[in-house]
Amino acid sequence: MLGIHFLAHFIIICSQIFGTSTTLLSDYSDRLVRSNFFPLASAAYASTPLRCLKDLHPDAQLVHQYTVHCVHGKIHICSGYLAYSKSEKTIYLVFKGYESANHADAQYKYTQVNWPNAIKIKDKTVNVNPYFYSALKRLMETGMERDVTKVIQKYPRFALWITGHSLGGSLASIAAGVVAHKRYAPSNNVYLVTFGEPKTGDLEFARTIESIYSKRSWRVTHRNDIVPAQASQVLKPSPHDPFVHHNREYWYNNTMTPREMYIVCDRGDSINSVRSLAKHTWADHWNYFNVPHTFATKGCSNKHLREIKLI
């Protein structure tokens, strides 16, 4: 456990913590994230997430899996699903990430020729990446938003977990903003956990997400992951990147096997985080917790998770 004398510096600098630890400034749990949140995010890459859901929670119910073209007239697909578990008293809103590096390249090119979209989150007007905005809007309009409100109304005391890997992390973050703005669920019922999330919005967006979700927003990054380290490529009149990461970053500068250390950074774009490395790779984007990002397509039983050494 981190010493109290060290906690005084925790917000100012990045601190190393063993994977089994938690701190007074964060409820982050390495075990919870690797054995629950990441399998849920990985299941979004499956033709149906139901197998993984049932392995994790036998009573889990899949409400629907939603699939759209990310932007009008383009070939790439964006997807997400909504599920819940009565035994866990939890609702799951999960988003799929990039299909490939080519998908990411298409997103970057679209972002370079389209202005950011302004959205409202509570009393703030914030700007978000136009590609991510389009994808989430299309998903919401295809029935996701309607279903989310129905399930929350049916189970108002359930926790709401919003998660996603890669592009899915950005969709999850904007979705968390929508949930807060439209007051679909109390903010203290919501957990936002993303893996390899690109820069999603401007400074006002980042600050707003941080202020609403505080200790319940966990942005996980892996070693040399290229996606969270890249500039956002937005169309802008300034040479400076107007988009920044929201807090708080949990950076594993290792293979992410159980019990390995992670670094907690309380500044969204800390130079002591994933950005600090000179070289970045796609390999570390497609591999989290020492398993491929699509591992859950083969199920999420405890036996399988142990075999692949996720837990």
C-alpha positions in Angstrom: 0.0 0.0 0.0 1.3 3.5 -0.8 2.5 5.3 2.3 0.6 8.4 3.5 3.8 10.5 3.3 3.8 9.8 -0.4 0.2 10.6 -1.0 0.8 14.3 -0.5 2.6 14.3 -3.9 0.3 11.9 -5.7 -1.7 14.4 -7.7 1.4 16.4 -8.7 3.5 13.5 -10.0 3.0 10.1 -11.4 3.4 7.3 -8.9 4.2 3.6 -9.3 1.9 1.1 -7.7 1.8 -2.7 -7.7 -1.1 -4.2 -9.6 -2.7 -5.5 -6.4 -2.9 -2.1 -4.7 -5.4 0.6 -4.4 -4.9 4.1 -2.9 -6.8 6.7 -1.0 -7.0 8.9 -4.0 -8.4 6.2 -6.4 -10.7 3.3 -6.2 -8.9 1.7 -9.2 -8.7 -2.1 -8.9 -6.3 -3.9 -11.3 -8.1 -7.2 -10.6 -11.6 -5.7 -11.3 -10.4 -4.1 -14.5 -8.5 -7.1 -15.9 -11.1 -9.7 -14.9 -14.3 -7.7 -15.6 -14.0 -4.5 -17.5 -11.5 -5.6 -20.1 -13.3 -8.9 -20.9 -16.5 -6.8 -21.5 -14.6 -4.5 -23.8 -13.1 -7.4 -25.7 -16.5 -9.0 -26.1 -17.6 -6.1 -28.2 -15.3 -7.5 -31.0 -17.3 -10.8 -31.1 -20.2 -11.4 -33.5 -22.2 -11.6 -30.3 -20.9 -10.8 -26.8 -23.4 -13.2 -25.1 -20.9 -16.1 -24.7 -18.5 -13.9 -22.7 -21.3 -12.2 -20.8 -22.7 -15.6 -19.7 -19.2 -16.8 -18.7 -18.7 -13.7 -16.5 -22.3 -13.6 -15.1 -24.6 -16.6 -15.9 -27.7 -14.5 -15.4 -26.5 -11.7 -17.8 -29.0 -10.5 -20.3 -28.0 -9.0 -23.6 -30.5 -6.2 -24.5 -29.1 -5.6 -28.0 -25.9 -5.3 -30.1 -25.9 -2.2 -32.2 -24.0 -1.8 -35.5 -23.7 1.2 -37.8 -21.4 2.8 -40.4 -19.2 5.2 -38.3 -19.8 8.1 -40.6 -22.1 8.6 -43.6 -20.8 7.1 -46.9 -17.8 5.3 -45.3 -17.2 1.6 -45.1 -16.0 1.2 -41.5 -18.3 -0.2 -38.9 -18.8 1.1 -35.3 -20.6 -1.1 -32.8 -21.6 -1.5 -29.2 -23.9 -3.5 -26.9 -26.1 -3.1 -23.9 -26.5 -5.8 -21.2 -27.2 -6.1 -17.6 -26.9 -8.6 -14.7 -29.4 -8.7 -11.8 -27.1 -10.6 -9.6 -24.3 -8.0 -10.0 -26.9 -5.1 -10.0 -25.0 -3.7 -13.0 -25.8 -2.4 -16.5 -23.1 -2.7 -19.1 -22.8 -0.2 -22.0 -19.8 -1.3 -24.1 -18.3 0.0 -27.4 -16.1 -1.8 -30.0 -12.8 -0.2 -31.1 -11.0 0.2 -34.4 -11.2 -2.8 -36.7 -7.7 -2.2 -38.0 -4.9 0.3 -38.4 -6.6 1.2 -41.7 -9.7 2.1 -39.8 -7.8 4.4 -37.5 -6.2 6.0 -40.6 -9.6 6.6 -42.1 -10.7 8.3 -38.8 -7.6 10.5 -38.8 -8.3 11.6 -42.4 -11.9 12.3 -41.7 -11.0 14.4 -38.6 -8.5 16.5 -40.6 -11.3 17.8 -42.9 -14.2 18.1 -40.5 -14.6 20.6 -37.7 -15.0 19.3 -34.1 -18.6 19.0 -32.9 -19.9 21.1 -30.0 -22.0 19.3 -27.5 -23.6 20.2 -24.2 -22.6 18.4 -21.0 -24.7 19.8 -18.1 -24.0 23.6 -18.3 -20.8 23.3 -20.4 -20.3 23.5 -24.1 -17.5 21.2 -25.1 -15.9 20.1 -28.4 -15.4 16.4 -29.4 -13.8 14.6 -32.3 -16.3 14.7 -35.3 -15.7 11.1 -36.2 -16.4 9.9 -32.7 -19.4 12.2 -32.4 -20.9 10.9 -35.7 -20.4 7.2 -34.6 -22.0 7.7 -31.2 -24.9 9.7 -32.6 -25.6 7.0 -35.2 -25.5 4.3 -32.5 -27.8 6.2 -30.2 -30.3 6.8 -33.0 -30.4 3.2 -34.0 -32.0 2.3 -30.6 -29.2 2.4 -28.1 -30.3 5.6 -26.3 -33.9 4.4 -26.1 -32.8 1.0 -24.7 -30.4 2.6 -22.2 -33.1 4.8 -20.8 -35.5 1.9 -20.5 -33.1 -0.4 -18.7 -32.0 2.4 -16.3 -35.6 3.2 -15.6 -36.3 -0.4 -14.9 -33.2 -0.8 -12.6 -32.6 2.7 -11.3 -30.3 1.5 -8.5 -28.0 -0.5 -10.6 -24.5 0.6 -11.4 -23.8 1.7 -15.0 -20.5 0.5 -16.4 -19.4 2.3 -19.6 -16.3 0.9 -21.3 -14.5 0.3 -24.5 -11.2 -0.3 -26.1 -9.5 1.9 -28.7 -12.1 4.0 -30.6 -14.6 2.3 -28.3 -13.0 4.2 -25.4 -13.8 7.5 -27.0 -17.4 6.5 -27.7 -17.6 5.4 -24.1 -16.3 8.8 -22.8 -18.8 10.8 -25.0 -21.6 8.4 -24.0 -20.7 9.1 -20.3 -21.1 12.8 -21.1 -24.5 12.2 -22.7 -25.6 10.1 -19.6 -24.6 13.0 -17.3 -26.1 15.7 -19.5 -29.5 14.0 -19.9 -29.4 12.8 -16.3 -30.1 9.2 -17.2 -28.3 7.9 -14.2 -26.7 9.5 -11.0 -23.0 10.2 -11.6 -22.1 8.2 -8.5 -23.6 5.1 -10.1 -21.5 5.4 -13.2 -18.0 4.0 -13.9 -16.1 4.9 -17.0 -13.2 2.7 -17.9 -11.4 2.9 -21.2 -8.4 1.0 -22.8 -6.1 2.7 -25.3 -8.5 5.6 -25.8 -7.6 8.2 -28.4 -7.8 11.9 -27.6 -11.6 12.4 -27.6 -12.3 16.1 -26.9 -11.0 19.5 -26.0 -9.8 20.7 -22.6 -13.3 21.7 -21.5 -14.6 18.2 -22.4 -11.7 16.6 -20.4 -12.3 18.8 -17.4 -16.1 18.2 -17.5 -15.7 14.4 -17.6 -13.2 14.7 -14.7 -15.4 16.9 -12.6 -18.5 14.6 -13.1 -16.9 11.2 -12.6 -13.8 12.1 -10.5 -12.5 8.8 -9.0 -14.8 6.7 -11.2 -13.1 7.5 -14.5 -10.1 5.2 -15.3 -8.2 5.5 -18.5 -5.9 2.5 -18.9 -2.9 2.6 -21.3 -0.3 0.0 -22.3 3.4 0.7 -22.6 4.1 2.0 -26.2 0.4 2.1 -27.4 0.4 4.4 -30.4 -3.3 5.4 -30.2 -3.4 7.4 -26.9 0.0 8.9 -27.7 -0.9 10.4 -31.1 -2.0 13.9 -31.8 -5.7 14.1 -32.5 -5.2 15.3 -36.1 -8.1 17.7 -35.9 -8.9 20.4 -38.4 -7.7 23.6 -36.7 -6.2 27.0 -37.4 -3.6 26.5 -34.7 -0.4 24.4 -34.8 -1.3 23.2 -31.2 -3.4 20.1 -30.7 -6.6 21.4 -29.1 -7.6 17.9 -27.9 -6.4 16.5 -24.6 -6.9 13.4 -22.5 -9.2 13.3 -19.5 -7.9 12.0 -16.1 -6.9 9.7 -14.7 -4.4 7.6 -16.6 -3.2 4.1 -15.4 -0.1 3.4 -17.5 1.4 -0.1 -17.5 4.9 0.3 -18.9 5.3 -3.5 -19.0 3.6 -6.6 -20.3 0.5 -6.1 -18.0 0.7 -9.6 -16.5 -0.9 -10.0 -13.1 0.9 -8.2 -10.2 3.0 -5.9 -12.5 3.2 -2.3 -11.6 1.3 0.6 -13.1 1.8 4.3 -13.0 -1.0 6.6 -12.0 -1.0 10.0 -13.6 -3.5 12.6 -12.4 -2.8 14.9 -15.4 -4.6 13.9 -18.6 -1.5 14.5 -20.8 1.3 13.9 -18.4 4.8 13.7 -19.9 5.4 10.8 -17.5 2.8 8.6 -19.0 2.4 6.7 -22.3 3.5 9.9 -24.1 6.9 9.8 -22.5 8.3 7.0 -24.8 10.0 7.9 -28.1 8.6 5.0 -30.1 5.0 3.9 -30.2 3.5 0.7 -31.7 0.3 -0.9 -32.8 1.4 -4.1 -31.1 0.8 -2.6 -27.7 -2.6 -1.2 -28.8 -3.8 -4.6 -29.8 -2.6 -6.3 -26.6 -3.8 -5.4 -23.1 -3.2 -7.4 -19.9 -0.9 -9.7 -22.0 -3.7 -11.0 -24.2 -5.0 -10.0 -27.6 -7.8 -7.4 -27.6 -10.2 -9.9 -29.2 -9.5 -12.7 -26.7 -13.1 -12.7 -25.4 -14.5 -13.9 -28.8 -13.5 -17.3 -27.4 -15.3 -16.8 -24.2 -14.5 -15.5 -20.7 -14.7 -18.5 -18.4 -12.4 -18.5 -15.4 -10.6 -21.5 -16.9 -10.0 -19.7 -20.2 -8.9 -16.5 -18.4 -6.4 -18.6 -16.4 -5.2 -20.5 -19.4 -4.3 -17.2 -21.2 -2.9 -15.8 -18.0 -5.2 -12.8 -17.9 -5.9 -13.5 -14.2 
